[in-house]
Amino acid sequence: MKIVENNEGFTIYNFDRQINAKILQRGEGYYENGAVLNLDEDRGTWTAEVEGTENYEVTVSLTGHQDINSYFCDCPYDGKICKHVVAVLFQLRDEIKILLSAPQKISNKQKFEVLLNKITADEYRNFIAHHAKKDKNFKAAFELFFADKDDNDDAGQKYVQTVKNAFRKFSMQAYDYRGQRTFMREVDKLIGDTHHLIEKNKLSAAFNMGAAILEEMMEVWLYADDSDGAISERISDSIQLISEFTELSGLTDKLKEEIFSFLAKQLKNERYFDADLGDDLYYIFEKVALNLNREKAAFDFLDRMIEAASKDIYSYRRNMFIAWKDELLKKIHERKI
């Protein structure tokens, strides 16, 4: 469900008189069963999680304490308003009544900030050590957030393992239509984590993590139903991430060589071409080859690909590699002029 502007003009106090009765009944049922969790507000934007067969995130934008500007839910429903938004509106109406009856009451966010300010550094350390020992997800999130403080040489492999663990846990849901959204959210989170590593200037770790996501996604693509294009879209996002990565300043020659070798390995995988993504991957490979002055290695690679493709029944792939080689020759010639 996309962000919906409230053109009907209903408010927190009268929405239940203007929404479809069937949707209203279902949403009220969720509300009465306590399915609305973690309702919180930040400058007029309220967020909550609605619990059901799957958990969905809902956002409602208000002006003042009653006028609804817009709302959003990440469920697949494509109508004007879903039961999850309705459930949150019922809960929100209760919350606003409490706020108006006790205006001096501070928000949950403010309470939490007060608590944070009371905690000592030693108490923080003890809390972090305790939960990191018990909860691997907490430990991984903590390490990622403070990635710029981690000088361990094996940090890249640690994040590769994080990707593998996530795919081991969630990838089976990619093969089930109802569970695919949960899987996609996890992949989007991993891609976001990779961007976070780049922002922290942990470039080697970021590349290793991005490369691992791409390899794992290609395995999923081979067997999962991609009729809606969601898996291919994430693969394209991963390739785009690597493309943007190669444009960064601060890449060492060693890391560029790793990227070059990785791309050469991936281009041998016919799945990229079956998914119509081989071109995208090759142009990154070519860009890195030219940047490293590894033209000969690129030519040798293309010659091997041409030779292997010569055994195919159809000549399409062989002709494509020949065209890439000709194009590379032209670019090298243009650089020398």
VEXLUM-145854 format. One record per residue: residue in one letter; y, z, x of N, C-alpha, C in turn; residue number from 0. Coordinates in steps of 0.2 Angstrom, whole numbers. Last residue first. Layout:
BEGIN
REC   code   n_north    n_up   n_east   ca_north   ca_up   ca_east   c_north    c_up   c_east   pos
REC      A         Y       Z        X          Y       Z         X         Y       Z        X   NUM
...
This chain:
BEGIN
REC   code   n_north    n_up   n_east   ca_north   ca_up   ca_east   c_north    c_up   c_east   pos
REC      I        44    -137      223         50    -142       223        57    -138      224   336
REC      K        35    -128      221         36    -130       228        42    -135      229   335
REC      R        33    -126      208         36    -120       212        38    -123      219   334
REC      E        28    -138      204         35    -137       202        38    -131      206   333
REC      H        15    -137      209         19    -142       212        27    -140      210   332
REC      I        10    -126      201         11    -125       208        16    -130      211   331
REC      K        11    -133      188         15    -127       189        16    -126      197   330
REC      K         1    -143      191          8    -145       189        13    -139      190   329
REC      L       -10    -135      192         -8    -140       198        -1    -141      197   328
REC      L       -12    -130      179        -10    -126       185        -8    -130      191   327
REC      E       -15    -142      172         -8    -138       171        -7    -133      176   326
REC      D       -27    -145      177        -22    -149       178       -15    -146      177   325
REC      K       -34    -133      173        -33    -135       180       -28    -139      181   324
REC      W       -33    -135      159        -30    -129       162       -29    -130      170   323
REC      A       -41    -147      158        -34    -147       156       -30    -141      159   322
REC      I       -53    -142      162        -50    -147       166       -43    -147      164   321
REC      F       -55    -133      151        -55    -130       158       -52    -135      162   320
REC      M       -56    -143      141        -51    -138       140       -50    -135      147   319
REC      N       -68    -150      144        -61    -153       144       -55    -148      144   318
REC      R       -77    -140      142        -76    -143       149       -69    -146      149   317
REC      R       -76    -138      128        -74    -132       133       -73    -135      140   316
REC      Y       -80    -151      123        -73    -148       121       -71    -143      127   315
REC      S       -92    -157      124        -87    -158       130       -81    -154      129   314
REC      Y      -108    -151      119       -101    -153       117       -96    -153      123   313
REC      I      -118    -145      125       -119    -151       122      -113    -155      120   312
REC      D      -115    -139      142       -114    -138       135      -116    -145      132   311
REC      K      -114    -141      155       -121    -140       153      -121    -140      145   310
REC      S      -101    -140      159       -104    -147       159      -111    -147      156   309
REC      A       -98    -127      160        -97    -130       153      -100    -137      153   308
REC      A      -101    -124      173       -105    -121       168      -104    -125      161   307
REC      E       -90    -132      179        -97    -134       180      -102    -131      175   306
REC      I       -79    -126      174        -80    -133       172       -88    -135      173   305
REC      M       -81    -113      180        -81    -114       173       -82    -121      170   304
REC      R       -79    -117      193        -85    -114       191       -86    -114      184   303
REC      D       -66    -121      193        -71    -126       195       -78    -123      193   302
REC      L       -59    -109      190        -59    -115       185       -65    -120      186   301
REC      F       -61    -103      202        -64    -100       196       -65    -105      190   300
REC      D       -55    -111      211        -62    -110       212       -65    -107      205   299
REC      F       -41    -109      206        -45    -116       206       -52    -115      206   298
REC      A       -40     -95      208        -39     -98       201       -43    -105      201   297
REC      A       -40     -95      222        -45     -91       218       -46     -94      211   296
REC      K       -29    -103      225        -36    -105       227       -41    -102      223   295
REC      E       -19     -95      220        -20    -101       217       -27    -104      218   294
REC      R       -13     -82      222        -20     -83       222       -22     -89      218   293
REC      N        -1     -76      222         -2     -82       226       -10     -83      227   292
REC      L         1     -67      212         -2     -65       218        -3     -70      223   291
REC      N         7     -75      202         11     -70       205         8     -67      211   290
REC      L        -3     -84      199          3     -87       202         7     -81      206   289
REC      A       -12     -75      193        -14     -78       199        -8     -81      203   288
REC      V        -5     -70      182         -6     -65       188        -8     -69      194   287
REC      K        -5     -82      175          2     -79       177         1     -74      183   286
REC      E       -18     -84      173        -14     -89       176        -8     -86      179   285
REC      F       -21     -73      164        -25     -74       171       -21     -79      175   284
REC      I       -13     -76      153        -12     -70       157       -15     -71      164   283
REC      Y       -20     -88      149        -13     -88       152       -10     -82      155   282
REC      Y       -32     -83      145        -32     -87       151       -24     -87      154   281
REC      L       -30     -76      134        -32     -73       140       -31     -77      146   280
REC      D       -26     -86      125        -22     -81       126       -23     -77      133   279
REC      D       -38     -94      125        -31     -97       128       -27     -91      130   278
REC      G       -47     -86      119        -48     -88       126       -42     -90      129   277
REC      L       -47     -84      106        -43     -80       110       -43     -81      117   276
REC      D       -57     -88       96        -50     -92        97       -45     -88      101   275
REC      A       -69     -83       96        -64     -79        92       -57     -83       93   274
REC      D       -75     -90      105        -78     -91        98       -73     -88       94   273
REC      F       -68     -86      116        -67     -93       114       -70     -94      107   272
REC      Y       -73     -73      117        -66     -74       117       -65     -81      114   271
REC      R       -87     -75      119        -85     -73       113       -77     -74      112   270
REC      E       -90     -79      132        -89     -84       127       -86     -82      120   269
REC      N       -84     -73      146        -87     -71       140       -85     -76      134   268
REC      K       -76     -76      157        -83     -79       157       -87     -77      150   267
REC      L       -65     -69      155        -65     -77       153       -72     -80      153   266
REC      Q       -68     -57      160        -68     -58       153       -68     -65      151   265
REC      K       -67     -60      174        -73     -57       171       -73     -59      163   264
REC      A       -54     -63      175        -59     -68       177       -65     -66      174   263
REC      L       -48     -50      171        -47     -56       167       -52     -62      169   262
REC      F       -52     -42      182        -54     -41       175       -54     -47      171   261
REC      S       -46     -48      193        -53     -48       193       -56     -47      186   260
REC      F       -32     -46      189        -35     -53       191       -42     -53      190   259
REC      I       -32     -32      189        -31     -36       183       -34     -43      184   258
REC      E       -34     -30      203        -39     -27       198       -38     -31      191   257
REC      E       -23     -36      208        -30     -38       210       -35     -36      205   256
REC      K       -14     -27      203        -13     -34       201       -20     -37      202   255
REC      L       -17     -15      210        -18     -15       203       -18     -23      200   254
REC      K       -14     -20      223        -20     -18       222       -22     -18      214   253
REC      D         0     -22      222         -4     -28       223       -12     -26      222   252
REC      T         7     -12      209          5     -13       216         0     -19      216   251
REC      L        20     -13      198         13     -14       199        11     -15      206   250
REC      G        34     -12      197         30      -6       199        23      -7      200   249
REC      S        38     -19      181         39     -18       188        35     -12      191   248
REC      L        27     -28      170         30     -22       172        32     -22      179   247
REC      E        20     -39      166         27     -40       167        30     -34      169   246
REC      T         7     -34      163          8     -38       169        15     -40      170   245
REC      F         9     -28      150          8     -24       156         9     -28      163   244
REC      E         9     -39      142         16     -35       143        15     -31      149   243
REC      S        -4     -42      143          1     -47       144         7     -43      146   242
REC      I       -10     -30      137        -11     -32       144        -6     -37      147   241
REC      L        -5     -32      124         -4     -26       128        -5     -27      136   240
REC      Q       -11     -43      120         -4     -43       121        -2     -37      125   239
REC      I       -24     -39      119        -23     -44       124       -15     -44      125   238
REC      S       -23     -29      109        -25     -27       116       -23     -32      121   237
REC      D       -19     -38       99        -14     -32       101       -16     -30      108   236
REC      S       -31     -45       97        -25     -49        99       -19     -43      102   235
REC      I       -39     -35       93        -40     -38        99       -34     -42      102   234
REC      R       -33     -32       81        -33     -27        86       -34     -30       93   233
REC      E       -35     -45       74        -28     -43        75       -28     -37       81   232
REC      S       -49     -45       73        -46     -49        78       -39     -48       79   231
REC      I       -50     -34       64        -53     -33        70       -50     -38       75   230
REC      A       -44     -40       52        -41     -34        55       -44     -33       62   229
REC      G       -48     -51       45        -44     -52        52       -42     -46       55   228
REC      D       -56     -50       35        -49     -49        33       -45     -50       40   227
REC      S       -68     -53       40        -66     -58        35       -58     -57       34   226
REC      D       -76     -47       50        -69     -48        51       -66     -53       46   225
REC      D       -89     -36       51        -86     -41        46       -79     -41       47   224
REC      A       -97     -35       67        -93     -32        61       -91     -38       57   223
REC      Y      -102     -40       79       -107     -38        73      -103     -36       67   222
REC      L       -92     -44       88        -98     -48        88      -102     -46       81   221
REC      W       -82     -34       87        -81     -41        84       -87     -45       83   220
REC      V       -87     -24       95        -87     -23        88       -86     -30       84   219
REC      E       -86     -30      108        -92     -28       106       -93     -27       98   218
REC      M       -72     -31      108        -76     -37       108       -83     -36      106   217
REC      M       -68     -18      109        -67     -21       103       -71     -28      102   216
REC      E       -72     -15      122        -76     -12       116       -75     -15      110   215
REC      E       -63     -23      129        -70     -24       130       -74     -21      124   214
REC      L       -51     -17      125        -52     -24       124       -60     -25      124   213
REC      I       -52      -3      130        -51      -5       122       -53     -12      121   212
REC      A       -53      -6      143        -58      -3       140       -58      -4      132   211
REC      A       -40     -10      146        -45     -15       147       -52     -12      143   210
REC      G       -32       1      143        -31      -5       139       -37     -10      140   209
REC      M       -37      10      153        -38      12       146       -37       5      141   208
REC      N       -33       3      164        -40       5       163       -42       6      156   207
REC      F       -19       3      162        -23      -3       163       -30      -2      161   206
REC      A       -16      17      163        -15      13       157       -19       7      157   205
REC      A       -20      20      176        -24      23       170       -23      19      164   204
REC      S       -10      13      182        -17      12       184       -22      14      178   203
REC      L         2      19      177          0      12       176        -7      10      177   202
REC      K        10      30      172          3      30       174         0      24      173   201
REC      N        22      31      166         22      27       173        15      29      176   200
REC      K        24      35      154         23      40       159        22      38      166   199
REC      E        23      23      147         29      27       147        30      32      152   198
REC      I         9      21      149         14      16       152        21      20      153   197
REC      L         4      31      141          3      31       148         8      27      152   196
REC      H         9      26      129         11      32       131        10      33      139   195
REC      H         1      15      127          8      14       128        11      20      131   194
REC      T       -11      21      125        -10      17       131        -3      16      133   193
REC      D        -9      27      113        -10      32       119        -9      28      125   192
REC      G        -9      16      105         -3      20       106        -3      24      112   191
REC      I       -22      12      106        -17       8       109       -11      11      110   190
REC      L       -28      24      100        -29      22       107       -24      18      110   189
REC      K       -22      21       87        -21      27        91       -22      27       98   188
REC      D       -29      10       83        -22      10        84       -19      16       88   187
REC      V       -42      15       83        -40      10        88       -33      10       89   186
REC      E       -40      24       72        -42      26        78       -41      21       84   185
REC      R       -38      15       62        -33      20        63       -34      23       70   184
REC      M       -50       8       61        -44       4        64       -38       9       65   183
REC      F       -58      17       56        -59      15        63       -53      12       65   182
REC      T       -53      19       43        -53      25        48       -54      22       55   181
REC      R       -55       6       38        -48       8        39       -48      14       44   180
REC      Q       -69       5       37        -66       1        42       -59       4       44   179
REC      G       -76      12       27        -74      16        33       -70      12       38   178
REC      R       -78       2       18        -74       8        16       -72      12       22   177
REC      Y       -86      -8       25        -79     -10        23       -75      -3       21   176
REC      D       -94      -5       40        -93      -3        33       -86      -4       30   175
REC      Y       -92      -7       53        -97     -11        50       -97     -10       42   174
REC      A       -84       3       58        -81      -4        58       -86      -9       54   173
REC      Q       -91      14       59        -87      14        53       -84       7       52   172
REC      M       -96      14       71       -101      12        66       -97      11       59   171
REC      S       -86      18       79        -87      11        79       -92       9       73   170
REC      F       -83      32       81        -80      29        75       -83      22       74   169
REC      K       -90      37       93        -89      41        87       -88      37       80   168
REC      R       -89      27      102        -96      29       100       -95      33       94   167
REC      F       -75      26      103        -79      20       100       -86      22       98   166
REC      A       -73      38      109        -70      36       102       -74      31       99   165
REC      N       -79      36      121        -81      42       117       -79      40      109   164
REC      K       -72      26      127        -79      25       125       -82      30      120   163
REC      V       -59      32      128        -60      26       124       -68      25      122   162
REC      T       -63      42      137        -60      44       131       -61      38      126   161
REC      Q       -67      34      148        -72      38       145       -69      40      138   160
REC      V       -54      30      152        -59      25       150       -65      28      146   159
REC      Y       -48      41      156        -46      38       150       -51      33      147   158
REC      K       -56      44      167        -56      49       162       -53      46      155   157
REC      Q       -53      33      175        -59      33       172       -60      39      167   156
REC      G       -39      37      178        -41      31       175       -48      31      172   155
REC      A       -41      49      186        -38      49       179       -39      43      175   154
REC      D       -46      51      198        -50      48       193       -48      48      186   153
REC      D       -36      56      206        -37      49       207       -42      46      202   152
REC      N       -24      67      199        -31      65       201       -32      58      201   151
REC      D       -11      71      195        -12      67       201       -19      65      203   150
REC      D        -2      73      181         -9      73       183       -10      68      189   149
REC      K        10      72      175          9      78       179         2      78      183   148
REC      D         9      62      166         13      61       172        13      67      177   147
REC      A         2      67      155         -2      62       160         2      62      167   146
REC      F         4      76      145          6      77       151         3      73      157   145
REC      F        -3      69      135          4      71       134         7      72      140   144
REC      L       -16      69      140        -13      63       139        -5      64      138   143
REC      E       -20      82      139        -20      79       146       -16      72      145   142
REC      F       -19      85      126        -15      89       130       -14      85      137   141
REC      A       -29      77      121        -22      75       119       -17      79      123   140
REC      A       -40      82      127        -39      75       129       -31      74      127   139
REC      K       -40      95      121        -40      95       129       -37      87      130   138
REC      F       -43      92      108        -36      95       110       -35      94      117   137
REC      N       -55      86      109        -50      82       107       -43      85      109   136
REC      K       -63      97      113        -62      92       118       -56      87      116   135
REC      D       -61     114      112        -60     108       108       -58     102      113   134
REC      K       -64     125      120        -68     124       114       -67     117      111   133
REC      K       -55     123      131        -62     124       132       -67     123      126   132
REC      A       -43     122      125        -46     116       129       -53     117      130   131
REC      H       -41     134      119        -43     129       115       -45     123      118   130
REC      H       -39     142      131        -44     144       126       -46     138      122   129
REC      A       -28     136      138        -35     136       141       -41     138      136   128
REC      I       -19     137      128        -21     131       130       -27     131      133   127
REC      F       -18     152      127        -19     148       121       -22     141      123   126
REC      N       -14     154      141        -20     157       138       -22     153      132   125
REC      R        -1     148      141         -7     146       146       -13     148      143   124
REC      Y         6     155      131          5     148       131        -1     146      135   123
REC      E         6     167      137          3     167       131         1     159      129   122
REC      D        14     165      148          7     167       149         3     166      143   121
REC      A        26     162      142         23     157       146        15     158      147   120
REC      T        27     169      125         28     169       132        24     163      136   119
REC      I        34     165      110         28     165       114        30     165      121   118
REC      K        46     164      102         43     171       103        38     171      108   117
REC      N        47     150      100         52     154       104        50     161      106   116
REC      L        37     148       90         37     145        97        41     149      102   115
REC      L        43     154       79         37     157        82        36     154       89   114
REC      V        53     146       76         55     153        78        49     156       81   113
REC      E        46     134       73         51     134        79        52     141       81   112
REC      F        40     138       61         36     136        67        40     137       74   111
REC      K        51     139       53         47     145        55        43     144       61   110
REC      Q        55     126       53         60     131        56        56     137       58   109
REC      K        44     120       46         46     118        52        50     123       56   108
REC      N        45     127       34         39     128        38        41     126       45   107
REC      S        62     133       31         57     128        30        51     130       35   106
REC      I        68     148       24         68     143        29        62     139       29   105
REC      K        77     153        9         70     152        13        71     147       18   104
REC      Q        88     153        2         89     156         9        82     155       13   103
REC      P        85     148      -10         88     144        -5        89     147        2   102
REC      A        75     149      -21         75     154       -15        79     150      -10   101
REC      S        75     140      -30         75     146       -33        76     151      -27   100
REC      L        74     128      -23         80     129       -26        81     136      -29    99
REC      L        61     130      -18         66     130       -13        73     131      -16    98
REC      I        53     129      -29         53     135       -25        59     136      -21    97
REC      K        56     116      -33         58     122       -38        58     128      -34    96
REC      I        50     109      -22         57     109       -23        60     115      -28    95
REC      E        36     112      -25         40     114       -19        47     114      -19    94
REC      D        34     105      -37         33     113       -36        37     115      -30    93
REC      R        37      92      -33         41      95       -38        40     103      -38    92
REC      L        27      90      -24         34      90       -21        38      94      -27    91
REC      Q        16      90      -32         16      95       -27        23      96      -25    90
REC      F        19      78      -39         18      84       -42        18      90      -38    89
REC      L        19      69      -28         25      70       -32        25      76      -36    88
REC      V         6      69      -23         11      72       -19        18      73      -23    87
REC      A         0      62      -34         -2      69       -32         3      73      -28    86
REC      V         6      50      -33          7      54       -39         6      61      -37    85
REC      V         1      45      -21          8      46       -21        10      51      -27    84
REC      H       -12      44      -25        -11      49       -19        -3      50      -19    83
REC      K       -13      34      -35        -14      41       -37       -12      46      -31    82
REC      C         1      23      -32         -6      25       -32        -6      32      -34    81
REC      I        11      10      -38         11      17       -36         4      19      -36    80
REC      K        10      -4      -39         16      -1       -37        16       6      -35    79
REC      G        -6      -9      -30         -1      -9       -35         5      -6      -34    78
REC      D       -15      -9      -20        -10     -14       -19        -5     -14      -26    77
REC      Y       -24       2      -10        -22       1       -16       -15      -4      -16    76
REC      P       -28       7        3        -28       0         2       -26      -2       -5    75
REC      C       -16      20        9        -22      18         6       -22      10        4    74
REC      D        -4      25       14         -8      20        19       -15      19       16    73
REC      C        10      25        5          4      28         6        -1      23       10    72
REC      F        27      28        1         22      25         5        16      28        5    71
REC      Y        43      26       -7         37      30        -6        32      25       -3    70
REC      S        61      30      -10         55      25        -9        49      30       -8    69
REC      N        70      38      -17         72      32       -14        66      27      -14    68
REC      I        72      49      -30         66      46       -26        69      39      -24    67
REC      D        81      63      -33         81      56       -33        76      53      -28    66
REC      Q        80      77      -30         77      74       -36        76      67      -36    65
REC      H        88      84      -21         82      87       -22        78      83      -28    64
REC      G        94      71      -10         95      77       -13        88      80      -15    63
REC      T        84      58      -10         91      60        -9        92      66      -13    62
REC      L        68      56       -1         72      58        -7        80      58       -5    61
REC      S        53      47        1         60      48         4        64      50       -2    60
REC      V        37      51        6         42      50         0        49      52        3    59
REC      T        21      46       12         28      48        13        32      46        7    58
REC      V         4      51       15          9      49        10        16      51       13    57
REC      E       -11      46       21         -5      49        23         0      46       18    56
REC      Y       -28      51       16        -23      46        16       -16      49       17    55
REC      N       -45      53       19        -39      56        19       -33      50       20    54
REC      E       -58      48        8        -55      47        14       -48      51       14    53
REC      T       -61      55       -3        -67      52         1       -65      50        8    52
REC      G       -48      66        0        -52      63        -5       -59      60       -1    51
REC      E       -32      73        2        -39      73         4       -43      70       -2    50
REC      V       -17      68        8        -20      68         2       -28      68        4    49
REC      E        -3      74       17        -10      71        18       -13      73       11    48
REC      A        15      71       18          9      75        16         2      71       17    47
REC      T        32      71       20         26      69        22        20      73       20    46
REC      W        49      67       15         43      72        15        37      68       16    45
REC      T        65      66       21         58      62        21        53      67       21    44
REC      G        76      74       23         75      70        16        69      66       16    43
REC      R        74      80       36         80      76        34        79      71       28    42
REC      D        58      82       33         62      81        39        68      77       37    41
REC      E        44      93       27         51      89        26        55      88       32    40
REC      D        27      93       21         33      95        25        38      90       25    39
REC      L        11      97       17         17      95        14        23      97       18    38
REC      N        -3      99       20          2      99        25         9      95       23    37
REC      L       -11      91        6        -11      96        12        -5      94       16    36
REC      V       -18      90      -10        -12      88        -6       -11      93        0    35
REC      A       -29      94      -17        -30      89       -12       -24      87       -8    34
REC      G       -30     104      -27        -28     106       -21       -29     101      -15    33
REC      N       -33     100      -40        -39     101       -36       -37     103      -29    32
REC      E       -21      95      -45        -24     102       -47       -29     104      -43    31
REC      Y       -19      83      -37        -15      89       -36       -18      95      -39    30
REC      Y       -30      76      -43        -30      77       -36       -25      83      -34    29
REC      G       -25      75      -56        -32      78       -55       -32      80      -47    28
REC      E       -14      68      -55        -13      75       -57       -20      79      -55    27
REC      G       -19      55      -52        -15      59       -47       -14      66      -48    26
REC      R       -26      53      -64        -30      53       -58       -26      57      -52    25
REC      Q       -15      52      -73        -20      57       -74       -24      58      -67    24
REC      L        -7      41      -67         -4      48       -68       -10      53      -68    23
REC      I       -16      31      -69        -14      33       -62       -11      40      -62    22
REC      K       -15      31      -83        -22      32       -80       -21      34      -72    21
REC      A        -2      29      -87         -5      35       -89       -12      36      -85    20
REC      N        11      24      -76          5      22       -79         0      28      -80    19
REC      I        26      33      -77         21      30       -73        15      29      -77    18
REC      Q        35      40      -84         37      33       -82        31      30      -79    17
REC      R        34      54      -84         35      50       -91        36      43      -90    16
REC      D        33      58      -72         27      59       -76        28      56      -83    15
REC      F        46      58      -67         41      53       -65        35      52      -69    14
REC      N        56      67      -69         53      63       -75        48      58      -73    13
REC      Y        59      75      -57         58      78       -64        55      74      -70    12
REC      I        60      66      -47         55      71       -46        54      74      -53    11
REC      T        63      51      -56         65      56       -51        59      61      -51    10
REC      F        65      32      -57         62      39       -59        63      44      -54     9
REC      G        69      19      -54         74      25       -55        71      32      -57     8
REC      E        63       8      -52         63      10       -59        67      16      -60     7
REC      N        63       6      -38         68       2       -43        68       4      -50     6
REC      N        60      13      -25         60      15       -32        65      12      -37     5
REC      E        51       2      -14         58       5       -16        57       7      -24     4
REC      V        37       6       -5         39       3       -11        46       7      -13     3
REC      I        28       0        9         33       5         7        36       2        0     2
REC      K        11      -5        3         17      -5         7        22       0        5     1
REC      M        -6       0        4          0       0         0         6       0        4     0
